[in-house]
Each structure stands twice: as C-alpha cells, then as structure tokens.
Amino acid sequence: MPDSQNLARRIRSLLDAFVQVPSHTGTSLETDVDGFYQAWFDGTPYFRKHPDHCGLHPLPGDPLGRSVAWALVRGEEPAPTVILIHHYDTADVEDYGVLRAMAHDPATLTGRLAALAASGQADFPPEVAADLASGDWLFGRGTCDMKGGGAIELALLEAYADREDFRGSLLVLGLPDEENLSAGMRGAIPLLHRLKERFGLDYRLMLNTEPHMRTEPATGAIYEGSMGKIMPVVYARGAAAHAGQVFNGLNPILLMAEIVKRTELNPALMEVAGGEATLPPTWLYLKDRKDYYDVSLPLAVAGYLNVLTLEASPQAYLERLRGLCAEAFGAVIRQMEESFREYRRLAGLAPARLPWRVDVRTYEEVEREADRHAGAAYAAAKAARRAELQAEIAAGGVSLAEASVGLVELALKHSGIDTPVVVLALSPPYYPSVSSRQVRSRRPSSGTDSFRSLASLAEDLRRFAQAELGQDYTLVEYFSGLSDLSYAICDFEPSVMDATRAVMPLWGESYSIPFEQIRELSVPVINVGPWGKDFHKKTERVYLPDLLQRTPALVQEAIRLGLAQPAGDGAGPLESGEA
C-alpha cells in the first residue's frame, strides 16, 4: 500500500476532479460523470490490463440514460469480496448565489469563503467562520455528500490493485440518483448478481462511505444500518354540494384537516429500536382536486406525508394510519351532526340525521372493488392511464406522488363506491430499514454465516480507531439520512413484499424493487464515512483529517475484517508508522 501522504494526495486529487464534474440529481448532468469514471478506468494500470473488470452499466429504461460505474480488483483468492458503494449525484448549486461558478471548485471556493469571513464581508454563523479559520475543512458541492467518500474508495482500489499478494476481491460501485429514488442502487442489484456469477465472488460485506454528522466534535459515528422511509398517500373523497346547501355534502377539506391534525408530528407514530428513534411524520403536500373556482364543496383532497421507519413494515404502519384516519372521520361526522342539530333547532326544523359513516380503505381494497364492479373496462382504463403517466413521469411533467394520486382516483371512479371515503396508498420511494445487527439476531447460528462472523465488526472498528487513530467513535444502528444500503438486505417475508406491491399504484414499469434478488444477496452492511456538515447547503464541507487520514484507515480495516483475514497479512490498513 502507498504511504499515508501519497494516499492522501491521491484522494485529494481524485476529489478535485470528481467535484469539478457537476452531477445534480435528477438531471442529465448525472450522465456527465460517465466521462470521469471512464478517464479513471483508462488511467489506472490495473484496468488497462483487465478492461473486463470495470465498466458502465446502463440503468434499464432510465429516461436520463444514467449508468452505474463498477470496478473490480480480484486478488489471489478472489471469492471473498467486499463491496464499496458511493453515490455520485449531488444537490444543485442554486443556493450559492453569486458564488455558483465556484461551487464545483473546492480550493477556490474555500479560499474565497475564508477571505470573506476574515474581512467581515460575509456574516457567517460562528461555527462556519471557525471552520473556515481552522483550515481543516474543504467546502464545495459534493465534497461532503458524497464525492469525498467516493474519492476514498477509488484511491484505495488503486492501492489494492497494486498489491500482488492481495487475497480477496474488492468491488466498487458508483451510483446515480441516491438523493431522489435510489434508481442506481435498485438497478445495481441485478448487476451484483451477474458479477457474482461471472467472477465467482462471495459477497461478505457492503460498505458505504456516506459522511457522518456529530453531536460531539470529538466523537465520530459508525453506522450498522440505515433507517427506512415510506410515503403514504391519503386521498379523502367527500360528497359534493353547493355551499348554500352545505349539509347536503361532506367537505373533504375538514376531513383531511382532522387527519393532518392527528398525524403531523404525532409522537405516537415515532419508532424506537436499537437505541435509536425516528423523527415523527410530517406532511409534504396537500391540495384539493378542484381545477377551477365554483361555489361548491371540493369533491376530494389528496396529500402525502414523509414517514421514517426502523422495524415497522409498510403494512403495519398503514394499519396505524388507518386507525387514526378512522378516528378523524368519526370526529368529523360528530362535529357535523352537532352543527346540523344546532342549525335545525335555530331554523325551527324537526331533528334529522346525516347519512355519513366512517369508511377507510387501502388502495388494494379499492382496486378489488374496481375489478369486481368494472372488470375489463377498468383494466383497459388502468393500462392506458399507466402508460400515459409513465410518459409524463419520464418527461418530468408529473411527480411519482401525483401520479399515484391519479391512479387512486381512477380506481375509485370504477369501484362503484359513491359515498365519502378515505383511501390509503404508498407512493415511491420506499426505503426498507436495514440493520446488520437486527438481521444477525434473526438468522440461525451457522459457523459459516457471514452475519455471525462479522458480529463484532463495528465494535472492532471502534476499538481500532481509538487505539490506532486516537479518535473516539460511537456505534449507531441506523443511519438517519437514508442511504443506498436499504437495498442490500431483505429479511422480511414474501407476504410483506406482496402486500407492499399491492398498495403502491405505480408498482411495475415506473417503480419497482427487486426484493427477491435482494433477499438472495442479503449482505451485512456498515457505513464508515468522513465527518461532514451542512449537507445540501452552500456551506457544505468535509473534515480534511477524516477525508485524508482517518476514514481511509478505517475503511482498510473494515476491508480486512470483512475478508476475515488476520492482521499483518497485507490486506489491512497502513502500518502505524505510515498512517
């Protein structure tokens, strides 16, 4: 392996070149990174000698034409393999304002920001000003999230490729779209299976180098898994009526307001597991379905909320949401009844009852009614509408969540249900929660089980960092920022997979997850990345001592442990005298 100074210089060189290629998520700029990877392949002696060990894997059907970059170094004993992953898409640079031209030039931007802070021409928060004055931080879009981690992986792969006595294999994946739908990682699962068969690989560990945040400046974080996320869609249909005859209808705005009131930031919907807690849910979108003004109640209101998960399945969460929606529906009916009674009393009218009743269903249940009620007509309408929506999604004309609402509406239209109802569905993306610790506890005690053999990996890394690097790390079971690691493990039952598909209207051509292939893969995961701050902000930055020294050493130690090789065999980190 190279000495630490040469490795640090190589990481910095790769990072500068990587960052200088804009790759804003969800845009055609992501494809520009192909040239960066191809130049790296061409410039690396190992891949010039083994051109079949690297490549750009196009994502099937991707409207932007993006690719997964992959590079494999096979050692003397190629089967045991550690996978290193990073994503190359970044946030855009609109928030940089007049400094946009420097956002992809880390050295220039850092120098400019430091000069502005020193001269008092810019009013930075104290923490930002202190970091600029220290000289220990590198600013720029993607330096932290996460081209810094990618540069570490590429530099280390070069170094391992130079070792003739290296035992095991290393596979690096550069992934698009992590910031949006993780299309890169979902599309990489079939690639991983093909490479496994082609090269005889035995995947032992998947290591991500996403940056970590710190609550205490002196203590880093190592993650043994990643939080999950679901996007429940709530569609509330009322009963239309003229505003002058309000009791002849049911206003879905009132119904949805009551649902939002019972769910927004509701601590009862937080999860706790492995010493971690999720943030409560929050609504991201809410709108009535009227396209123009008239003096009538809107027929429907739709919205969706962001939900983080740890252990709850999508079905378990939707059942909790169904209960809250039913409570909200009942409260609205009681409120309407009370108001109706008082109106009739004041108007001198005889008492009467409103006809409304609580009705909350899942998309799967409404689809079943549409199939029963409309049969072939519904099937034809759905196929046509899905094709239209797929084209609109590819063209950027409609979001996945909006398209999901449209398919809920279509199913209701054909279902024969003509009374007020709340329908629950799921919109992409779906990030399953993953935890190597959790999966290990559920697997049988087999001596060859890689989950068991890596049971102490995170703790071993923590001790290594303290002893060899003089740095404390805390072990965290779930990475809270969501990550591509969500698609490395699938330990839930097939029935859960089927149920998830059934409540996601867009499942199929527009969005899918290869659950079965992930189940076959199911490799332990860990996230070891450099310290970073202000992700997606104009003050995004990465801590240079981590980027250039500590994280590379930790990754090397994780590789050694992942390949189950003893210390001092040439597969581990730099010798203490070199680090």
RAKA-V993501 format. One record per pair of residues at least 24 apart in sequence whose ideal C-beta (glycine too) atoms are under 6 Angstrom apart, sorted by the first residue. I is the first residue (numbers start at 1). J is the second residue. D is the distance in Angstrom with one decimal. If there is no record, write none. Layout:
BEGIN
i:I j:J d:D
i:I j:J d:D
END
This chain:
BEGIN
i:1 j:159 d:5.0
i:1 j:574 d:5.7
i:2 j:159 d:5.5
i:3 j:578 d:4.7
i:4 j:574 d:5.7
i:4 j:578 d:5.2
i:4 j:579 d:5.1
i:8 j:548 d:3.8
i:10 j:155 d:4.4
i:11 j:151 d:5.0
i:11 j:152 d:5.7
i:11 j:155 d:4.6
i:11 j:548 d:5.7
i:14 j:151 d:4.1
i:14 j:154 d:5.3
i:14 j:155 d:5.7
i:15 j:148 d:5.9
i:15 j:151 d:3.9
i:18 j:147 d:4.4
i:18 j:151 d:5.7
i:19 j:104 d:5.5
i:19 j:106 d:5.6
i:19 j:140 d:5.5
i:19 j:142 d:4.9
i:19 j:143 d:6.0
i:19 j:147 d:5.4
i:20 j:104 d:5.2
i:22 j:104 d:5.6
i:23 j:88 d:5.4
i:23 j:89 d:5.3
i:23 j:90 d:5.7
i:24 j:92 d:4.4
i:25 j:89 d:3.8
i:25 j:179 d:4.0
i:25 j:180 d:5.1
i:26 j:180 d:5.0
i:28 j:64 d:5.6
i:30 j:66 d:5.0
i:30 j:89 d:5.4
i:30 j:176 d:4.8
i:31 j:65 d:5.5
i:31 j:66 d:5.7
i:33 j:88 d:4.9
i:34 j:67 d:5.7
i:37 j:69 d:4.0
i:44 j:158 d:5.9
i:46 j:161 d:3.6
i:57 j:191 d:4.9
i:59 j:183 d:5.9
i:59 j:187 d:4.2
i:63 j:394 d:3.9
i:66 j:176 d:4.2
i:68 j:175 d:5.9
i:68 j:184 d:5.5
i:68 j:188 d:4.8
i:69 j:174 d:3.6
i:70 j:173 d:5.4
i:71 j:172 d:4.8
i:72 j:171 d:4.9
i:73 j:157 d:5.8
i:73 j:160 d:5.3
i:73 j:161 d:4.7
i:73 j:170 d:4.8
i:74 j:169 d:4.8
i:75 j:166 d:3.8
i:75 j:167 d:4.9
i:75 j:168 d:5.0
i:75 j:169 d:5.9
i:76 j:167 d:5.0
i:77 j:167 d:4.5
i:78 j:169 d:4.7
i:79 j:200 d:5.8
i:79 j:202 d:4.4
i:80 j:168 d:4.5
i:80 j:202 d:5.4
i:80 j:204 d:5.4
i:80 j:563 d:4.8
i:81 j:169 d:4.2
i:81 j:171 d:5.9
i:81 j:201 d:4.3
i:81 j:202 d:5.9
i:81 j:203 d:5.3
i:82 j:170 d:5.7
i:82 j:205 d:4.9
i:82 j:559 d:5.1
i:82 j:562 d:4.3
i:83 j:171 d:4.9
i:83 j:206 d:4.5
i:84 j:153 d:4.5
i:84 j:172 d:4.8
i:84 j:207 d:5.3
i:85 j:173 d:4.7
i:85 j:208 d:5.2
i:85 j:484 d:5.8
i:86 j:146 d:5.7
i:86 j:149 d:4.9
i:86 j:150 d:3.7
i:86 j:153 d:5.6
i:86 j:209 d:5.6
i:87 j:146 d:5.9
i:87 j:175 d:4.6
i:87 j:178 d:3.4
i:88 j:174 d:5.2
i:89 j:176 d:5.3
i:89 j:177 d:5.8
i:89 j:178 d:6.0
i:89 j:179 d:5.3
i:90 j:141 d:5.4
i:90 j:142 d:4.1
i:91 j:536 d:4.2
i:93 j:141 d:5.3
i:95 j:538 d:4.7
i:96 j:538 d:4.7
i:103 j:141 d:4.5
i:104 j:141 d:6.0
i:106 j:138 d:5.1
i:106 j:140 d:3.7
i:106 j:143 d:5.3
i:109 j:139 d:5.2
i:109 j:140 d:5.0
i:110 j:138 d:5.7
i:110 j:139 d:4.5
i:113 j:139 d:5.7
i:128 j:539 d:5.1
i:136 j:544 d:5.4
i:137 j:541 d:4.4
i:138 j:542 d:5.4
i:138 j:544 d:5.7
i:139 j:541 d:4.5
i:143 j:542 d:4.6
i:144 j:211 d:4.9
i:144 j:532 d:3.3
i:144 j:540 d:5.1
i:144 j:541 d:5.9
i:144 j:542 d:4.2
i:145 j:211 d:6.0
i:145 j:535 d:4.5
i:146 j:210 d:5.4
i:148 j:530 d:5.5
i:148 j:542 d:4.5
i:148 j:547 d:5.1
i:149 j:209 d:2.9
i:149 j:529 d:4.9
i:152 j:209 d:5.7
i:152 j:551 d:5.8
i:152 j:552 d:5.4
i:165 j:570 d:5.1
i:168 j:563 d:4.0
i:169 j:201 d:5.9
i:175 j:484 d:5.8
i:178 j:484 d:5.4
i:181 j:429 d:4.6
i:182 j:484 d:5.5
i:185 j:484 d:3.7
i:185 j:487 d:4.8
i:186 j:487 d:5.8
i:186 j:513 d:5.8
i:189 j:514 d:4.8
i:189 j:517 d:4.9
i:189 j:518 d:5.8
i:193 j:517 d:5.9
i:203 j:523 d:4.5
i:204 j:450 d:5.2
i:204 j:562 d:5.0
i:205 j:524 d:5.4
i:205 j:562 d:3.4
i:206 j:488 d:4.7
i:206 j:523 d:4.9
i:206 j:525 d:4.9
i:207 j:526 d:5.5
i:207 j:558 d:5.6
i:208 j:483 d:5.8
i:208 j:485 d:5.3
i:208 j:527 d:4.5
i:209 j:529 d:4.4
i:210 j:483 d:5.4
i:210 j:527 d:5.4
i:210 j:529 d:4.7
i:211 j:529 d:4.6
i:211 j:530 d:5.4
i:211 j:532 d:3.3
i:212 j:529 d:5.5
i:214 j:531 d:5.9
i:219 j:472 d:4.7
i:219 j:474 d:5.5
i:220 j:473 d:4.4
i:221 j:474 d:5.6
i:221 j:476 d:5.2
i:222 j:458 d:5.2
i:222 j:461 d:5.7
i:222 j:473 d:5.1
i:222 j:475 d:5.6
i:222 j:528 d:5.7
i:223 j:476 d:5.0
i:223 j:479 d:4.1
i:223 j:527 d:3.9
i:224 j:436 d:5.1
i:224 j:437 d:5.3
i:224 j:458 d:5.1
i:224 j:477 d:5.2
i:225 j:434 d:4.8
i:225 j:435 d:3.3
i:225 j:436 d:6.0
i:225 j:477 d:5.5
i:225 j:478 d:5.1
i:226 j:434 d:5.4
i:226 j:479 d:4.3
i:226 j:483 d:4.5
i:226 j:485 d:4.4
i:226 j:486 d:5.4
i:227 j:308 d:5.3
i:227 j:433 d:5.6
i:227 j:478 d:4.6
i:227 j:480 d:5.4
i:228 j:309 d:4.0
i:228 j:431 d:5.0
i:228 j:432 d:5.2
i:228 j:433 d:3.2
i:229 j:308 d:5.7
i:229 j:431 d:4.2
i:229 j:482 d:5.6
i:230 j:307 d:5.0
i:230 j:314 d:5.2
i:230 j:426 d:6.0
i:230 j:430 d:5.7
i:231 j:304 d:5.4
i:231 j:427 d:4.3
i:232 j:305 d:5.7
i:232 j:321 d:5.8
i:233 j:304 d:4.7
i:233 j:404 d:5.2
i:233 j:425 d:4.4
i:233 j:427 d:5.1
i:234 j:303 d:5.7
i:235 j:302 d:4.7
i:235 j:408 d:4.8
i:235 j:423 d:4.4
i:236 j:301 d:5.0
i:236 j:422 d:5.1
i:237 j:300 d:4.3
i:237 j:421 d:5.4
i:238 j:420 d:5.1
i:239 j:420 d:5.4
i:240 j:296 d:5.8
i:240 j:297 d:5.7
i:240 j:299 d:5.1
i:241 j:297 d:5.3
i:242 j:296 d:5.4
i:243 j:295 d:5.0
i:247 j:340 d:5.4
i:249 j:297 d:4.7
i:250 j:356 d:5.6
i:250 j:420 d:4.7
i:251 j:297 d:4.9
i:252 j:300 d:5.4
i:252 j:301 d:4.4
i:253 j:301 d:5.7
i:254 j:332 d:5.6
i:255 j:332 d:5.1
i:256 j:301 d:4.3
i:258 j:328 d:3.9
i:258 j:331 d:5.6
i:258 j:332 d:5.3
i:259 j:325 d:5.5
i:259 j:328 d:4.5
i:262 j:324 d:4.8
i:262 j:328 d:5.3
i:263 j:324 d:5.9
i:271 j:310 d:4.4
i:271 j:312 d:6.0
i:273 j:310 d:4.1
i:273 j:311 d:4.9
i:274 j:477 d:3.5
i:276 j:477 d:5.5
i:276 j:478 d:4.8
i:278 j:308 d:4.0
i:278 j:310 d:6.0
i:279 j:308 d:5.8
i:281 j:305 d:5.0
i:281 j:307 d:4.6
i:282 j:306 d:5.5
i:302 j:405 d:4.5
i:304 j:401 d:4.9
i:304 j:427 d:5.7
i:309 j:433 d:5.2
i:310 j:433 d:5.3
i:313 j:496 d:5.1
i:314 j:500 d:5.1
i:315 j:499 d:4.8
i:318 j:424 d:5.5
i:322 j:360 d:5.2
i:325 j:360 d:4.7
i:325 j:422 d:4.9
i:326 j:358 d:5.4
i:326 j:360 d:4.9
i:329 j:358 d:4.3
i:330 j:358 d:5.3
i:356 j:420 d:5.9
i:359 j:421 d:4.5
i:360 j:422 d:4.6
i:361 j:423 d:5.6
i:362 j:424 d:5.2
i:362 j:503 d:5.3
i:363 j:408 d:5.8
i:363 j:425 d:3.8
i:363 j:503 d:5.0
i:363 j:505 d:5.9
i:364 j:502 d:4.1
i:364 j:503 d:5.3
i:366 j:411 d:4.7
i:366 j:412 d:5.9
i:366 j:415 d:5.3
i:366 j:423 d:5.5
i:367 j:411 d:5.1
i:369 j:415 d:4.0
i:370 j:411 d:4.7
i:370 j:414 d:4.1
i:370 j:415 d:4.4
i:373 j:415 d:5.7
i:373 j:416 d:3.9
i:374 j:414 d:3.9
i:378 j:414 d:4.0
i:385 j:410 d:5.5
i:390 j:509 d:5.4
i:390 j:510 d:5.2
i:393 j:510 d:5.7
i:400 j:427 d:5.6
i:400 j:428 d:4.7
i:401 j:427 d:4.2
i:403 j:506 d:5.9
i:404 j:505 d:4.8
i:404 j:506 d:5.5
i:407 j:505 d:3.6
i:425 j:503 d:5.5
i:425 j:505 d:5.7
i:426 j:503 d:5.1
i:426 j:504 d:4.5
i:428 j:511 d:4.1
i:431 j:482 d:5.3
i:431 j:486 d:4.2
i:432 j:486 d:5.1
i:434 j:485 d:5.7
i:434 j:486 d:5.5
i:434 j:489 d:4.5
i:435 j:477 d:5.3
i:436 j:524 d:4.3
i:436 j:525 d:5.4
i:437 j:477 d:5.8
i:439 j:489 d:5.7
i:439 j:491 d:4.9
i:451 j:524 d:5.3
i:454 j:524 d:4.9
i:457 j:561 d:5.4
i:460 j:561 d:5.8
i:461 j:554 d:5.9
i:461 j:558 d:6.0
i:464 j:557 d:5.0
i:468 j:576 d:6.0
i:469 j:550 d:5.1
i:471 j:550 d:5.7
i:479 j:527 d:5.2
i:485 j:525 d:4.5
i:487 j:518 d:5.8
i:488 j:523 d:5.6
i:488 j:525 d:4.9
i:489 j:522 d:5.0
i:490 j:515 d:5.5
i:490 j:518 d:4.0
i:490 j:519 d:4.2
i:528 j:554 d:5.0
i:528 j:555 d:5.8
i:528 j:558 d:5.8
i:553 j:579 d:5.4
END
